Amino acid sequence: MARMANAASAQALDISKERLRDFLESSESGRQAMQMSGNQPRGEGVRMERLNGEGQKMGGLEEDLDDI
């Protein structure tokens, strides 16, 4: 039953993505939003930095290893 639920949810997700894409392509504001996104792969648009407790950038590798 878990496999069937997983397969059904994956299929629903694919159908939802297709419908959303169709909707965005058919509306003017959707086309503009798609053009602004530039179709960048995830993770390449904005780089996340590691911050310390005060919200400042962490110095180097030593501090990163201390967190582990």
PyMOL commands that set and color helices and strands:
alter all, ss='L'
color gray80, all
select helices_A, chain A and resi 2-26+28-37+61-67
alter helices_A, ss='H'
color red, helices_A
deselect
rebuild
show_as cartoon
